[in-house]
């Protein structure tokens, strides 16, 4: 039991800030994470990276990684899908990230007239929105019931002040 607890604690600590960020960067960290997801689930997960890799400020790398983590976890838990596509594109002044699945999409609440809103909130989605907002980025959530979910994020690249 103690070994299991220690192993779980190590995984939690690693997930807070993967050590590979410092040594290997965002791409390798994402690839490692996706390989781990593939090894423990039945979902087909594809990672495509486009553009010339640029050196990103740590906060942008961590935000992109957290968004991929949250989208992946949401998809695994809720989508009932079989496929998850992750696309990261480096541009000269921004990064673009799209995570989409082929699952059931997001359902709408239908309890009364006043509560007919998308269930596009929740702690995880709210945290993603907040992270992107703090970096002056943009996040779009596209989901229709029965048609999967797609989350698109654009984050401007602003070098950290030294």
Number of C-alpha atoms within 10 A of each C-alpha: 6 7 8 9 10 11 12 12 12 12 12 12 12 12 14 11 13 19 13 15 17 11 10 10 19 23 18 13 19 23 15 13 17 19 14 11 18 14 10 8 10 12 17 14 17 15 15 12 15 12 11 10 15 15 11 18 13 15 12 21 18 19 16 23 21 19 24 23 18 15 24 22 14 14 25 20 10 13 21 15 20 14 18 23 16 22 16 22 16 17 15 11 10 17 23 19 20 21 22 22 27 18 23 18 22 20 14 14 13 11 9 7 8 8 10 11 13 13 12 15 12 8 9 17 18 11 15 20 19 14 20 20 13 10 16 13 18 15 19 12 17 15 21 16 12 13 15 21 24 21 19 18 20 20 21 17 20 13 11 9 5 3
